[in-house]
Amino acid sequence: MGRIRLGKVTAYEPERGLGRLLGEDGEELSFHCTAISDGSRQVEVGTPVAYLADPAQRGRYEASEVVKLA
């Protein structure tokens, strides 16, 4: 298991269920709505989140276990 990272949602397309977030380390990652831990499949742009970064296709990383923070 990787380390927990913090960031903010920078884009979210509810029609496609795809989003992007920017980590505190400056890394931008994509995520799918199924990665949102509370099962809501919705998140607002600007929402602070905690997440894990997992290897994805083509040597990139994607966010998983995305948790909305208050």
OpenMM code with the backbone's topology and positions (N, CA, C; nanometers):
from openmm import Vec3, app, unit

residues = "MET GLY ARG ILE ARG LEU GLY LYS VAL THR ALA TYR GLU PRO GLU ARG GLY LEU GLY ARG LEU LEU GLY GLU ASP GLY GLU GLU LEU SER PHE HIS CYS THR ALA ILE SER ASP GLY SER ARG GLN VAL GLU VAL GLY THR PRO VAL ALA TYR LEU ALA ASP PRO ALA GLN ARG GLY ARG TYR GLU ALA SER GLU VAL VAL LYS LEU ALA".split()
positions = [
    Vec3(0.0840, -0.1180, 0.0000),
    Vec3(0.0000, 0.0000, 0.0000),
    Vec3(0.0886, 0.1245, 0.0000),
    Vec3(0.0534, 0.2227, -0.0806),
    Vec3(0.1296, 0.3463, -0.0891),
    Vec3(0.0939, 0.4411, 0.0237),
    Vec3(0.1624, 0.5525, 0.0224),
    Vec3(0.1350, 0.6505, 0.1272),
    Vec3(0.0159, 0.7380, 0.0887),
    Vec3(-0.0543, 0.7871, 0.1883),
    Vec3(-0.1693, 0.8739, 0.1665),
    Vec3(-0.1187, 1.0113, 0.1250),
    Vec3(-0.1789, 1.0646, 0.0205),
    Vec3(-0.1417, 1.1966, -0.0306),
    Vec3(-0.2616, 1.2907, -0.0188),
    Vec3(-0.2328, 1.4204, -0.0211),
    Vec3(-0.3379, 1.5214, -0.0134),
    Vec3(-0.3380, 1.6057, -0.1394),
    Vec3(-0.4571, 1.6533, -0.1776),
    Vec3(-0.4674, 1.7377, -0.2961),
    Vec3(-0.6063, 1.7976, -0.3068),
    Vec3(-0.6365, 1.8547, -0.4263),
    Vec3(-0.7669, 1.9150, -0.4538),
    Vec3(-0.8132, 1.8725, -0.5918),
    Vec3(-0.9439, 1.8546, -0.6049),
    Vec3(-1.0026, 1.8211, -0.7336),
    Vec3(-0.9957, 1.9448, -0.8225),
    Vec3(-0.9396, 1.9298, -0.9439),
    Vec3(-0.9267, 2.0428, -1.0368),
    Vec3(-1.0260, 2.0348, -1.1520),
    Vec3(-1.0792, 1.9166, -1.1785),
    Vec3(-1.1779, 1.8996, -1.2856),
    Vec3(-1.2575, 1.7730, -1.2587),
    Vec3(-1.3860, 1.7763, -1.2982),
    Vec3(-1.4689, 1.6567, -1.2869),
    Vec3(-1.5789, 1.6630, -1.3924),
    Vec3(-1.5909, 1.5563, -1.4704),
    Vec3(-1.6927, 1.5448, -1.5740),
    Vec3(-1.7925, 1.4376, -1.5308),
    Vec3(-1.9067, 1.4767, -1.4730),
    Vec3(-2.0014, 1.3778, -1.4225),
    Vec3(-2.0572, 1.2860, -1.5314),
    Vec3(-2.0691, 1.3370, -1.6536),
    Vec3(-2.1219, 1.2550, -1.7627),
    Vec3(-2.0314, 1.1351, -1.7913),
    Vec3(-1.9032, 1.1545, -1.7813),
    Vec3(-1.8053, 1.0488, -1.8093),
    Vec3(-1.7552, 0.9821, -1.6814),
    Vec3(-1.7762, 1.0475, -1.5663),
    Vec3(-1.7282, 0.9929, -1.4401),
    Vec3(-1.5774, 1.0043, -1.4249),
    Vec3(-1.5185, 1.1007, -1.4944),
    Vec3(-1.3724, 1.1187, -1.4910),
    Vec3(-1.3361, 1.2509, -1.4258),
    Vec3(-1.2287, 1.2482, -1.3485),
    Vec3(-1.1827, 1.3691, -1.2837),
    Vec3(-1.0314, 1.3775, -1.2806),
    Vec3(-0.9837, 1.4943, -1.2396),
    Vec3(-0.8408, 1.5172, -1.2225),
    Vec3(-0.8220, 1.5863, -1.0893),
    Vec3(-0.7082, 1.5606, -1.0286),
    Vec3(-0.6757, 1.6299, -0.9049),
    Vec3(-0.5293, 1.6719, -0.9072),
    Vec3(-0.4996, 1.7711, -0.8284),
    Vec3(-0.3636, 1.8221, -0.8164),
    Vec3(-0.3171, 1.7968, -0.6744),
    Vec3(-0.2110, 1.7179, -0.6621),
    Vec3(-0.1568, 1.6856, -0.5312),
    Vec3(-0.0747, 1.8003, -0.4755),
    Vec3(-0.0553, 1.7991, -0.3443),
    Vec3(0.0273, 1.9016, -0.2800),
    Vec3(0.1696, 1.9017, -0.3346),
    Vec3(0.2130, 1.7876, -0.3892),
    Vec3(0.3473, 1.7772, -0.4457),
    Vec3(0.3548, 1.8300, -0.5889),
    Vec3(0.2412, 1.8796, -0.6432),
    Vec3(0.2373, 1.9353, -0.7775),
    Vec3(0.2058, 1.8339, -0.8857),
    Vec3(0.1892, 1.7076, -0.8469),
    Vec3(0.1577, 1.6038, -0.9448),
    Vec3(0.0080, 1.6038, -0.9751),
    Vec3(-0.0259, 1.5987, -1.1047),
    Vec3(-0.1653, 1.5937, -1.1466),
    Vec3(-0.2000, 1.4497, -1.1844),
    Vec3(-0.3088, 1.3988, -1.1261),
    Vec3(-0.3511, 1.2617, -1.1501),
    Vec3(-0.4964, 1.2584, -1.1934),
    Vec3(-0.5316, 1.1562, -1.2699),
    Vec3(-0.6711, 1.1355, -1.3060),
    Vec3(-0.7327, 1.0340, -1.2102),
    Vec3(-0.8656, 1.0315, -1.2066),
    Vec3(-0.9366, 0.9308, -1.1278),
    Vec3(-1.0727, 0.9055, -1.1913),
    Vec3(-1.1291, 0.7894, -1.1637),
    Vec3(-1.2621, 0.7532, -1.2104),
    Vec3(-1.3578, 0.7635, -1.0922),
    Vec3(-1.4837, 0.7895, -1.1200),
    Vec3(-1.5816, 0.8076, -1.0121),
    Vec3(-1.5899, 0.6865, -0.9192),
    Vec3(-1.5553, 0.5692, -0.9672),
    Vec3(-1.5588, 0.4507, -0.8806),
    Vec3(-1.4477, 0.4525, -0.7762),
    Vec3(-1.3510, 0.5447, -0.7902),
    Vec3(-1.2426, 0.5571, -0.6918),
    Vec3(-1.2830, 0.6433, -0.5725),
    Vec3(-1.4001, 0.7098, -0.5804),
    Vec3(-1.4471, 0.7935, -0.4703),
    Vec3(-1.4985, 0.7009, -0.3606),
    Vec3(-1.4350, 0.7040, -0.2465),
    Vec3(-1.4571, 0.6052, -0.1400),
    Vec3(-1.5963, 0.6040, -0.0793),
    Vec3(-1.6663, 0.7172, -0.0775),
    Vec3(-1.7975, 0.7181, -0.0119),
    Vec3(-1.9083, 0.6617, -0.1006),
    Vec3(-1.8736, 0.6222, -0.2241),
    Vec3(-1.9712, 0.5615, -0.3133),
    Vec3(-2.0635, 0.6594, -0.3833),
    Vec3(-2.0462, 0.7893, -0.3610),
    Vec3(-2.1361, 0.8894, -0.4182),
    Vec3(-2.1177, 0.9070, -0.5691),
    Vec3(-1.9984, 0.8803, -0.6177),
    Vec3(-1.9629, 0.8971, -0.7596),
    Vec3(-1.9743, 1.0415, -0.8068),
    Vec3(-1.9750, 1.1354, -0.7124),
    Vec3(-1.9800, 1.2779, -0.7436),
    Vec3(-1.8812, 1.3520, -0.6538),
    Vec3(-1.8188, 1.4544, -0.7103),
    Vec3(-1.7292, 1.5400, -0.6320),
    Vec3(-1.7242, 1.6763, -0.7004),
    Vec3(-1.7203, 1.7800, -0.6207),
    Vec3(-1.7154, 1.9159, -0.6726),
    Vec3(-1.5712, 1.9596, -0.6962),
    Vec3(-1.5505, 2.0403, -0.8000),
    Vec3(-1.4192, 2.0989, -0.8250),
    Vec3(-1.3823, 2.1857, -0.7049),
    Vec3(-1.2581, 2.1754, -0.6604),
    Vec3(-1.2098, 2.2513, -0.5450),
    Vec3(-1.2153, 2.1734, -0.4143),
    Vec3(-1.2781, 2.0560, -0.4161),
    Vec3(-1.2887, 1.9747, -0.2950),
    Vec3(-1.1513, 1.9216, -0.2540),
    Vec3(-1.1102, 1.9435, -0.1288),
    Vec3(-0.9852, 1.8838, -0.0817),
    Vec3(-1.0056, 1.7331, -0.0634),
    Vec3(-0.9053, 1.6558, -0.1004),
    Vec3(-0.9155, 1.5099, -0.0937),
    Vec3(-0.7863, 1.4481, -0.0425),
    Vec3(-0.8005, 1.3262, 0.0089),
    Vec3(-0.6866, 1.2392, 0.0389),
    Vec3(-0.6986, 1.1228, -0.0587),
    Vec3(-0.5865, 1.0663, -0.1025),
    Vec3(-0.5908, 0.9607, -0.2031),
    Vec3(-0.4620, 0.8804, -0.2023),
    Vec3(-0.4650, 0.7699, -0.2737),
    Vec3(-0.3447, 0.6908, -0.2994),
    Vec3(-0.3128, 0.7046, -0.4473),
    Vec3(-0.1866, 0.6972, -0.4835),
    Vec3(-0.1450, 0.7004, -0.6239),
    Vec3(-0.1049, 0.5589, -0.6644),
    Vec3(-0.1754, 0.5048, -0.7635),
    Vec3(-0.1498, 0.3688, -0.8104),
    Vec3(-0.0983, 0.3696, -0.9535),
    Vec3(-0.0105, 0.2772, -0.9891),
    Vec3(0.0366, 0.2678, -1.1273),
    Vec3(-0.0806, 0.2427, -1.2220),
    Vec3(-0.0770, 0.3094, -1.3361),
    Vec3(-0.1789, 0.2924, -1.4395),
    Vec3(-0.1087, 0.2562, -1.5701),
    Vec3(-0.1779, 0.2715, -1.6793),
    Vec3(-0.1210, 0.2376, -1.8099),
    Vec3(-0.0132, 0.3364, -1.8521),
    Vec3(0.0762, 0.2891, -1.9353),
    Vec3(0.1812, 0.3709, -1.9975),
    Vec3(0.2712, 0.4429, -1.8976),
    Vec3(0.2964, 0.3810, -1.7838),
    Vec3(0.3882, 0.4374, -1.6862),
    Vec3(0.3347, 0.5536, -1.6068),
    Vec3(0.2091, 0.5837, -1.6228),
    Vec3(0.1465, 0.6934, -1.5486),
    Vec3(0.0883, 0.6413, -1.4174),
    Vec3(0.0416, 0.7333, -1.3374),
    Vec3(-0.0256, 0.6983, -1.2125),
    Vec3(-0.1668, 0.7552, -1.2155),
    Vec3(-0.2561, 0.6928, -1.1387),
    Vec3(-0.3914, 0.7435, -1.1225),
    Vec3(-0.4266, 0.7400, -0.9750),
    Vec3(-0.5218, 0.8226, -0.9354),
    Vec3(-0.5629, 0.8286, -0.7956),
    Vec3(-0.6639, 0.7188, -0.7657),
    Vec3(-0.6499, 0.6574, -0.6494),
    Vec3(-0.7467, 0.5584, -0.6016),
    Vec3(-0.7805, 0.5915, -0.4574),
    Vec3(-0.8851, 0.5290, -0.4068),
    Vec3(-0.9271, 0.5491, -0.2675),
    Vec3(-0.9395, 0.6995, -0.2371),
    Vec3(-1.0087, 0.7729, -0.3245),
    Vec3(-1.0242, 0.9169, -0.3100),
    Vec3(-1.1258, 0.9454, -0.1986),
    Vec3(-1.0816, 1.0174, -0.0957),
    Vec3(-1.1655, 1.0495, 0.0197),
    Vec3(-1.1821, 1.2004, 0.0266),
    Vec3(-1.3083, 1.2460, 0.0267),
    Vec3(-1.3364, 1.3883, 0.0390),
    Vec3(-1.3064, 1.4339, 0.1815),
    Vec3(-1.2380, 1.5467, 0.1950),
    Vec3(-1.2058, 1.6019, 0.3271),
    Vec3(-1.2946, 1.7226, 0.3544),
    Vec3(-1.3280, 1.7460, 0.4799),
    Vec3(-1.4132, 1.8580, 0.5177),
    Vec3(-1.3420, 1.9897, 0.5056),
] * unit.nanometer
topology = app.Topology()
chain = topology.addChain("A")
for resn in residues:
    res = topology.addResidue(resn, chain)
    for name in ("N", "CA", "C"):
        topology.addAtom(name, app.Element.getBySymbol(name[0]), res)
